[in-house]
Amino acid sequence: MTKEAVHEAPAQILDVRGLKCPLPVLKARKAIAGIPVGALLEVLATDPAAMLDFRHYARQSGHTLVAAEEGEVLRFLLRREAK
């Protein structure tokens, strides 16, 4: 996933900057359970491993990784899917 134009506001923003693997994904898993199906969770992270971790998490969880942006702060948009 790369940058994608998403004009929908996230239901929640999760700031996990400064946390190392596996904490960003573990906190995102807990946060996404608390938002409605179809809603977006925005995650802000600084751990370089998060780029691979969130792609893997999306595949394993069934949620959609709508966008993944690299930079000083990594930004992920996950859409909660029904299980």
Short mmCIF file of the C-alpha atoms (twelve columns), coordinates in Angstrom:
data_MODEL
# 
_entry.id   MODEL 
# 
loop_
_atom_site.group_PDB 
_atom_site.id 
_atom_site.type_symbol 
_atom_site.label_atom_id 
_atom_site.label_alt_id 
_atom_site.label_comp_id 
_atom_site.label_asym_id 
_atom_site.label_seq_id 
_atom_site.Cartn_x 
_atom_site.Cartn_y 
_atom_site.Cartn_z 
_atom_site.pdbx_PDB_model_num 
ATOM 1  C CA . MET A 1  0.000   0.000   0.000  1 
ATOM 2  C CA . THR A 2  1.180   3.488   -0.738 1 
ATOM 3  C CA . LYS A 3  -0.179  6.970   -0.409 1 
ATOM 4  C CA . GLU A 4  -3.821  7.070   -1.388 1 
ATOM 5  C CA . ALA A 5  -6.287  9.947   -1.369 1 
ATOM 6  C CA . VAL A 6  -8.628  9.270   1.534  1 
ATOM 7  C CA . HIS A 7  -11.032 12.039  2.364  1 
ATOM 8  C CA . GLU A 8  -12.856 10.220  5.135  1 
ATOM 9  C CA . ALA A 9  -12.038 11.279  8.682  1 
ATOM 10 C CA . PRO A 10 -10.740 8.480   10.897 1 
ATOM 11 C CA . ALA A 11 -12.968 7.338   13.754 1 
ATOM 12 C CA . GLN A 12 -9.870  7.295   15.978 1 
ATOM 13 C CA . ILE A 13 -6.241  8.399   15.814 1 
ATOM 14 C CA . LEU A 14 -3.759  6.198   17.657 1 
ATOM 15 C CA . ASP A 15 -0.379  7.774   18.426 1 
ATOM 16 C CA . VAL A 16 2.211   5.064   19.069 1 
ATOM 17 C CA . ARG A 17 5.263   7.159   18.197 1 
ATOM 18 C CA . GLY A 18 8.286   6.073   20.196 1 
ATOM 19 C CA . LEU A 19 7.014   2.523   20.783 1 
ATOM 20 C CA . LYS A 20 8.877   -0.464  19.357 1 
ATOM 21 C CA . CYS A 21 7.608   -3.703  17.843 1 
ATOM 22 C CA . PRO A 22 5.290   -5.365  18.736 1 
ATOM 23 C CA . LEU A 23 3.557   -2.605  20.749 1 
ATOM 24 C CA . PRO A 24 2.272   -0.471  17.826 1 
ATOM 25 C CA . VAL A 25 0.385   -3.412  16.298 1 
ATOM 26 C CA . LEU A 26 -0.854  -4.692  19.669 1 
ATOM 27 C CA . LYS A 27 -2.255  -1.268  20.546 1 
ATOM 28 C CA . ALA A 28 -3.792  -0.922  17.070 1 
ATOM 29 C CA . ARG A 29 -5.483  -4.318  17.417 1 
ATOM 30 C CA . LYS A 30 -7.092  -3.189  20.663 1 
ATOM 31 C CA . ALA A 31 -8.078  0.213   19.219 1 
ATOM 32 C CA . ILE A 32 -9.621  -1.165  16.025 1 
ATOM 33 C CA . ALA A 33 -11.883 -3.429  18.088 1 
ATOM 34 C CA . GLY A 34 -13.415 -0.285  19.583 1 
ATOM 35 C CA . ILE A 35 -14.466 1.401   16.342 1 
ATOM 36 C CA . PRO A 36 -17.449 0.559   14.121 1 
ATOM 37 C CA . VAL A 37 -17.137 -1.839  11.195 1 
ATOM 38 C CA . GLY A 38 -16.273 0.190   8.096  1 
ATOM 39 C CA . ALA A 39 -14.623 2.997   10.061 1 
ATOM 40 C CA . LEU A 40 -10.985 4.074   9.772  1 
ATOM 41 C CA . LEU A 41 -8.250  3.896   12.390 1 
ATOM 42 C CA . GLU A 42 -5.277  6.191   11.798 1 
ATOM 43 C CA . VAL A 43 -2.020  5.063   13.387 1 
ATOM 44 C CA . LEU A 44 1.046   7.281   13.781 1 
ATOM 45 C CA . ALA A 45 4.294   5.371   14.430 1 
ATOM 46 C CA . THR A 46 8.061   5.856   14.313 1 
ATOM 47 C CA . ASP A 47 9.325   2.261   14.483 1 
ATOM 48 C CA . PRO A 48 10.736  1.397   11.030 1 
ATOM 49 C CA . ALA A 49 9.525   -2.203  11.470 1 
ATOM 50 C CA . ALA A 50 5.938   -0.930  11.628 1 
ATOM 51 C CA . MET A 51 5.735   -0.693  7.827  1 
ATOM 52 C CA . LEU A 52 6.117   -4.454  7.488  1 
ATOM 53 C CA . ASP A 53 4.237   -5.203  10.717 1 
ATOM 54 C CA . PHE A 54 1.065   -3.349  9.701  1 
ATOM 55 C CA . ARG A 55 0.992   -4.957  6.255  1 
ATOM 56 C CA . HIS A 56 1.271   -8.360  7.882  1 
ATOM 57 C CA . TYR A 57 -1.339  -7.467  10.536 1 
ATOM 58 C CA . ALA A 58 -3.840  -6.370  7.875  1 
ATOM 59 C CA . ARG A 59 -3.441  -9.647  5.963  1 
ATOM 60 C CA . GLN A 60 -3.747  -11.755 9.101  1 
ATOM 61 C CA . SER A 61 -6.630  -9.838  10.707 1 
ATOM 62 C CA . GLY A 62 -8.782  -9.344  7.622  1 
ATOM 63 C CA . HIS A 63 -8.854  -5.561  8.093  1 
ATOM 64 C CA . THR A 64 -7.938  -3.369  5.115  1 
ATOM 65 C CA . LEU A 65 -4.730  -1.346  5.051  1 
ATOM 66 C CA . VAL A 66 -6.077  1.625   3.098  1 
ATOM 67 C CA . ALA A 67 -2.854  3.654   3.160  1 
ATOM 68 C CA . ALA A 68 0.691   3.414   4.455  1 
ATOM 69 C CA . GLU A 69 2.824   6.550   4.266  1 
ATOM 70 C CA . GLU A 70 6.538   6.641   4.950  1 
ATOM 71 C CA . GLY A 71 8.352   9.618   6.396  1 
ATOM 72 C CA . GLU A 72 9.740   10.775  9.719  1 
ATOM 73 C CA . VAL A 73 6.401   9.647   11.135 1 
ATOM 74 C CA . LEU A 74 4.791   6.595   9.558  1 
ATOM 75 C CA . ARG A 75 1.044   6.917   8.981  1 
ATOM 76 C CA . PHE A 76 -1.296  3.991   8.514  1 
ATOM 77 C CA . LEU A 77 -5.003  3.968   7.757  1 
ATOM 78 C CA . LEU A 78 -6.783  0.742   8.609  1 
ATOM 79 C CA . ARG A 79 -10.418 0.067   7.788  1 
ATOM 80 C CA . ARG A 80 -12.196 -2.213  10.224 1 
ATOM 81 C CA . GLU A 81 -13.818 -5.104  8.406  1 
ATOM 82 C CA . ALA A 82 -16.493 -7.460  9.726  1 
ATOM 83 C CA . LYS A 83 -15.120 -10.817 10.748 1 
# 
